[in-house]
Amino acid sequence: MPVGLERAHALDPKYYFGEETFELERQRVFGASWQLVAHRAELVTAGDHLLVNIAGTPVVLLRAADGNLRAFANVCRHRAGPLVLSSGKGLGNLRCKYHGWLYNQEGQLVAAPEMQEAMDFRIGDIRLPRFQVREWQGLVFVALADDVPDFGRVYAGIAERIAPVELGAMQFVRRDSWDIACNWKVYVDNYLEGYHVPHVHPGLNRLLDYRSYRTELERWHSLQWSPLESDASLYGNGDALYYWLWPNTMLNILPGRMQTNTVIPLGVDRCRVLFDSYYAPDD
């Protein structure tokens, strides 16, 4: 059961160790949640596609000819050969690089060379595993499972809270990436408290009104926020908003800018942090 902030406590240490825990998290956490994988600007034109890996599952994300985004397992149903070898443009149908099996943009098998005489083989019975895709404020999310939390509930109230800011209108500037020797939850634990800010981030502390720092809890996300002190490096006055969305996505929203922060587990004691920076259009 969720408890109030006055009763908040750390996880039992056993959840930060062990391959069994890591494999369980891949299935029950990362395989059962919405994962931030792209920005809309990367998938503008029909045929634009990205290769991503979610909880050990290789996924191809495609802007189809009808304009919709689709995500499939990048694994042929025959002998597990790869369908797509790299991200890029101009992708039509998906052809296995091992034996040439061909799937259309709905994931349906449409051709299987030399399989005509195989008994009980029916092309119409074979489809690629297809995953859920959602676009929100220019960001693209994929969920491997069907029974993930409702996307609308996970992101409920955020667009209204940040209005009139349109995150989808911001432009991507750069990506920073770090591999860190810690369990992914240690990074998230650090993000979820501002207690350390005056001691570890003096520059940030000068921008924030730390005395007014607040944390708000929702079912699937939390918000840490503070009014900003005036500073020449800011695009305007307002609040610093730090959203954490279960389990591993963060949105840092300040006047005129946003950073998305995604924590990807690489092992029980290793993670990769992707830090994408966006800015409002500037004359």
C-alpha positions in Angstrom: 0.0 0.0 0.0 1.3 3.5 -0.8 2.1 5.6 2.3 2.4 9.3 2.9 5.7 11.1 2.7 6.0 11.3 6.5 6.3 7.5 6.4 8.6 7.2 3.4 11.5 4.8 3.6 14.0 3.1 1.4 13.6 -0.3 -0.3 15.0 -3.3 1.5 18.6 -3.7 0.4 18.0 -7.1 -1.1 16.2 -5.5 -4.0 19.4 -3.9 -5.2 21.3 -7.1 -5.6 21.2 -10.5 -7.4 20.6 -11.7 -10.9 17.2 -13.1 -9.9 16.0 -9.6 -8.9 17.4 -8.2 -12.1 15.6 -10.7 -14.3 12.3 -10.3 -12.3 12.5 -6.5 -12.9 13.0 -7.0 -16.6 9.8 -8.9 -16.8 7.6 -7.3 -14.1 8.8 -3.7 -14.3 10.4 -2.8 -17.6 8.4 -5.4 -19.6 5.2 -4.1 -18.0 5.5 -0.4 -18.2 5.6 2.5 -20.8 9.1 3.1 -22.0 10.3 6.4 -23.5 12.1 5.4 -26.7 12.1 8.3 -29.2 11.0 11.8 -30.1 8.4 12.4 -32.8 11.1 14.4 -34.8 13.0 11.1 -35.4 9.9 9.5 -37.0 8.4 12.1 -39.3 8.2 10.5 -42.7 6.7 7.2 -43.8 9.5 4.6 -43.6 11.4 6.3 -40.8 12.4 3.6 -38.3 14.3 3.1 -35.1 15.8 0.1 -33.5 15.5 0.0 -29.7 15.9 -2.6 -27.0 13.4 -2.8 -24.1 14.1 -5.2 -21.3 16.2 -7.4 -23.6 13.6 -7.4 -26.4 14.8 -6.0 -29.7 12.1 -3.7 -31.2 11.7 -2.0 -34.5 9.6 1.2 -34.3 8.2 2.3 -37.7 6.3 5.3 -39.2 4.1 3.3 -41.5 2.8 4.4 -44.9 -0.6 5.3 -43.3 1.1 7.7 -41.0 0.7 5.6 -37.8 3.5 4.4 -35.6 3.9 0.7 -35.1 6.3 -1.4 -33.0 7.2 -5.0 -33.6 9.6 -7.5 -32.2 12.6 -7.3 -34.6 12.8 -11.1 -34.7 11.5 -13.4 -37.5 9.0 -16.0 -36.3 10.9 -18.7 -38.3 14.4 -19.0 -36.9 14.7 -15.7 -35.0 16.7 -13.9 -37.7 16.8 -10.1 -37.6 14.3 -8.1 -39.8 16.0 -4.7 -39.6 19.7 -4.1 -39.0 19.9 -0.4 -38.2 17.8 2.7 -37.7 17.2 4.8 -40.8 14.7 5.9 -43.4 12.7 4.4 -46.3 11.7 1.1 -44.7 8.8 -0.6 -46.5 8.0 -4.2 -45.7 10.1 -6.1 -43.2 12.3 -8.9 -44.6 14.2 -11.4 -42.5 17.9 -11.2 -43.2 18.3 -14.9 -42.6 15.8 -16.7 -44.9 14.0 -13.9 -46.6 10.6 -14.2 -44.9 8.6 -11.0 -45.7 6.2 -9.2 -43.3 4.0 -6.2 -44.2 3.7 -3.1 -42.1 0.9 -4.7 -40.1 3.3 -7.4 -39.0 1.5 -10.1 -41.2 3.7 -12.6 -43.0 3.1 -12.3 -46.7 5.8 -14.4 -48.3 8.0 -17.3 -47.2 10.3 -18.6 -49.9 10.3 -22.4 -50.6 7.8 -23.1 -47.8 4.9 -24.1 -50.2 5.2 -27.8 -49.6 5.6 -27.7 -45.8 2.7 -29.5 -44.2 0.2 -27.4 -42.2 2.1 -24.3 -43.0 -0.3 -21.3 -43.5 1.1 -17.9 -44.1 -2.0 -16.2 -42.8 -1.4 -17.7 -39.3 1.9 -16.0 -38.8 2.3 -12.5 -37.4 5.0 -10.6 -35.7 4.5 -9.7 -32.0 3.1 -6.2 -32.0 3.5 -3.7 -29.1 1.6 -0.7 -27.9 2.8 2.8 -29.0 1.7 6.2 -27.7 2.8 9.7 -28.6 2.5 12.4 -26.0 3.8 16.0 -26.1 6.2 14.9 -29.0 7.6 12.0 -27.0 7.1 8.4 -28.2 6.5 5.5 -25.8 6.3 1.7 -26.3 4.9 -1.0 -24.0 5.7 -4.6 -24.5 2.7 -6.0 -22.5 -1.0 -5.5 -23.0 -1.8 -5.1 -19.4 0.4 -2.0 -18.6 -1.0 0.9 -16.6 -3.4 3.1 -18.6 -1.2 5.7 -20.3 -3.7 8.5 -19.6 -3.5 7.7 -15.9 0.3 7.6 -15.8 0.5 11.1 -17.4 -2.7 12.5 -15.9 -2.6 16.2 -15.1 0.9 16.9 -16.4 -0.1 18.7 -19.6 -2.5 20.9 -17.6 0.1 21.6 -14.9 2.7 22.8 -17.5 0.2 24.8 -19.7 0.6 26.9 -21.7 4.0 25.2 -22.4 3.9 22.8 -25.3 6.7 20.3 -24.9 6.0 19.0 -28.5 7.0 22.4 -29.9 10.5 22.2 -28.3 13.4 21.3 -30.5 15.9 18.6 -29.8 19.5 20.0 -29.2 21.7 17.2 -28.0 21.9 13.8 -26.2 24.3 13.0 -23.4 24.9 9.4 -22.2 26.6 8.0 -19.2 27.2 4.4 -18.1 27.2 4.3 -14.3 28.3 1.6 -12.0 25.2 1.4 -9.9 21.9 -0.4 -9.7 19.3 1.6 -11.7 17.2 2.2 -8.6 20.0 4.0 -6.9 19.9 6.6 -9.7 16.1 6.9 -9.3 16.4 7.2 -5.5 18.8 10.1 -5.9 16.4 11.8 -8.4 13.5 11.4 -6.0 14.8 13.6 -3.3 16.0 17.2 -3.2 17.5 16.8 0.2 21.0 16.7 -1.3 20.6 19.7 -3.6 22.1 22.4 -1.3 25.2 20.2 -0.6 25.8 18.6 -4.1 24.4 21.1 -6.6 25.3 24.7 -5.4 24.6 26.2 -8.8 21.2 24.6 -9.0 20.5 25.6 -5.4 21.1 29.2 -6.3 18.4 29.0 -9.0 15.8 27.2 -6.8 13.9 28.6 -3.9 14.8 25.6 -1.7 12.6 26.8 1.2 9.6 26.4 -1.1 10.6 23.0 -2.5 7.6 20.7 -2.6 6.9 17.1 -3.5 3.5 15.9 -4.8 2.5 12.3 -5.2 0.2 10.7 -7.8 -0.5 7.0 -8.5 2.1 6.6 -11.3 4.2 9.7 -11.0 5.6 12.3 -8.6 6.4 16.0 -9.0 9.1 17.9 -7.2 8.9 21.6 -7.9 10.2 24.9 -6.7 9.8 28.5 -7.8 12.9 29.8 -9.6 15.0 32.7 -8.5 15.7 35.3 -11.3 18.9 34.5 -13.2 20.3 35.6 -16.6 20.6 32.0 -17.7 16.9 31.4 -17.6 14.4 32.1 -20.5 11.9 33.5 -18.1 10.5 33.3 -14.6 8.4 30.4 -13.4 8.8 27.1 -11.7 11.3 24.2 -12.0 9.2 21.1 -12.4 10.8 17.6 -12.0 8.6 14.8 -12.9 9.4 11.1 -12.3 7.2 8.6 -14.1 7.2 5.0 -13.1 9.6 3.3 -13.5 12.5 5.1 -15.1 11.6 8.2 -17.0 12.1 11.8 -15.7 11.0 15.1 -17.2 12.9 18.2 -16.1 10.9 21.2 -17.2 12.1 24.8 -16.8 11.1 28.0 -18.6 12.0 27.5 -22.3 13.6 24.1 -21.9 13.1 20.5 -21.1 15.4 17.5 -20.4 14.2 13.9 -20.6 16.2 11.6 -18.4 15.9 7.8 -19.0 17.6 5.2 -16.9 18.2 1.9 -18.6 19.4 -1.1 -16.5 22.4 -2.9 -18.1 22.9 -5.3 -15.2 22.3 -5.6 -11.5 25.1 -3.1 -10.8 25.2 -1.1 -14.1 22.9 1.4 -15.8 22.9 3.8 -18.7 21.5 7.3 -18.3 20.2 9.0 -21.5 19.9 12.8 -21.1 18.1 14.6 -24.0 18.0 18.4 -24.1 15.2 20.3 -25.8 14.7 24.1 -26.1 11.8 26.3 -27.2 12.2 27.8 -30.7 14.4 30.9 -30.4 14.6 33.8 -32.8 
